[in-house]
Amino acid sequence: MPLYIAVVGGTRVGSGAALLAEEVGAEIAGRGGILVCGGGQGVMEAASKGARDRGGTVLGILPGNDRSGGNPYLSLAVATGLGDARNAIIARTVDVMIAVGGGYGTLSEIALALKMGAPVIGLKSWKVEAPERLERQIIYCSTAAAAVEAAWRAAAGRSV
C-alpha cells in the first residue's frame, strides 16, 4: 500500500514556498506516494501541481460543500463541509505530514498530526518548542528532497 503524505501550508505564499511545495509534490509522486492536502490554493496547489506533473495521485480534503471547489490538480476531492475542522481528517488520514511554511491553520494541522501519532516534517515551517520533552517532535529539513526522504524514514518507523 502506498504512503499517504500530507503537504500542508499557507494559502498565500511567495514564489519560494510555492517552488518548495511543488518540488515536495514531485518527490512524493516520484516515490509512488499519495499526496493528501486541503485542496486549496498556495502550498496545497503548488504541491498538487508537482505531484500531478510527475503522474502522481492527489487527494484533496476540502473545507467546503462542493467537490469542484478545489484546485485544478486534484485527482480526487472530498467535500467535508467542515471548514478548518477538516484539518483533523487530514491528520488522521495520513502516515506522515510535511509542513511547508504556513500560518495558524498549518500550526493546527501540525499539532493534530503529532497528537494523532503521525510524524511531521517541517520545511521552512513552524519551530515549536514544547515546555517538556514529548514523544514526537517536528523533524526539520532544509530541502524538498530531504523532507521527502525524512518523511519516508519516519513513516517506516511507524506502524501504518
N, C-alpha and C positions, 0 to 999 in steps of 0.2 A: 504494500500500500504506500502511495507517495506521501511525503511530508506535507502538511498544511502549514504554511508560514504566513503570518500576518505581516503586512507592511503598513505601519501607521505613521501619521504625521499631520502637519497642518494643511488647511485648505488654501491658505495664502502663503506662497513660498517664493523665494528668489530662485534664480536660474541655477545656483549652486546646489541647493537642496533638491530641486527637481531633477537635475542631472544625476545626483547620487541615487535618488529613488528609482530612476529609470534603469540605472546600472544594477541596482539590487534586484529589480524585477527580472531583468535579463538573466542575471546569475541564477536566480531561483528556477526560472524556466529551463535554463541550460542543464540544471541538475535533475530535472523531472519533478520538481515540487509544484504544489498547487498554491498560488498566491491568493490570500484572503485579505480583503480590505473593506473599508467603509463605503466604497463605491463612488465617492465623490471626486472633487477636484484636487488640485495641489499635489501633495505627495502621493495620494491614492491614485490619481490619474496617471502621473508620471511612472509609478511602479507598474501599473496595469499596462501601460503602453510598452514598457520594456519587456514585460513577460509575453505579451501577445506578439510583439515583433520577433521574438525567439520561438514562437509556436506554442507558448505555454497556455495554461488554463488559469483564469482569473474569476474568483467568486467574490461578488460584492454583497455585503450585508448592509442594506440601505436603511437610513433612518425614517424614510417616508413610506407612504402607502402605495407608491407607483413604481413598478419594476423598471419602467422606462426613464426614471429619474437619475439613473447612474451615468457614469462616464462612458464614452463610446468604446472603450477597450474591454469591458466586462464580457466574459464568456457566459456567466450565469449571474443572476441577480435575485436576491431575496428581499422583498419589501416587508419590513418589520412593523412599520408604523410606531416605532418605539422611541424615535428621536435619539438622544445621546445614550439612552439605556441600551441601545443595540451594541454598545461597546462591550457589555458583558457577554453577548452572544459571540462576538468576535473572539474575545479572550478564551471562552470555553471551547470554541471550535478548533483552535489551532494547537499545533505541537510546540511552536516557538513563535516569538514575536520579534520583529525588527522595527525599532522606532527611529525615524529619520526626522531630526528637528522636532518641531511640534509645539503646540500650545497646551492649554489646560485639558482639552479633550484627549490629547495624546498622553498626558500625565495620568489621566483616569484609566486609559487603556493599559498603560504600563502597570499601574497598581493592581488592576483587576487580573491581569495575566499572572503577575507574581503571586497574588493571593490564591489563584486557582492552580498554581503549580507549573505554569508554562515559563520556560526560560525567556528572558528578554535581553536582546542585543541593542545597545544604544549606539547610534551613528550620528554624531553631532547633535545629540539629543539631551534630554534632561539628565542632570547629575544629581542623584538623590542620595542623601545620607541618612540612614535610619539612626534613631537615638541609641540603639543597641544592635549587635550583630544578629541579623536574621538569616534564616536558612537559605534564602535565594537573594541574589544581588544582580543588578544590571551588569552585563558584560559589555564593556566599552570597546569600540573598534574605530578606526580612522578611515577605512576604505570600504567600498561596497563589497569587493571580493572577500576581504577579511571578515566582514559582518556575516555574509552568507556562509562562509566556512565555519565561523563560530556558531552559527545557528544549527548547522548540520551536526557539529560535535555536541552541542548542548542537547539537541533532540535525541541523539544516540544514547545519552546518559539518562534519559527519562523513559519511563515505560509508557509508550503511546498506544 
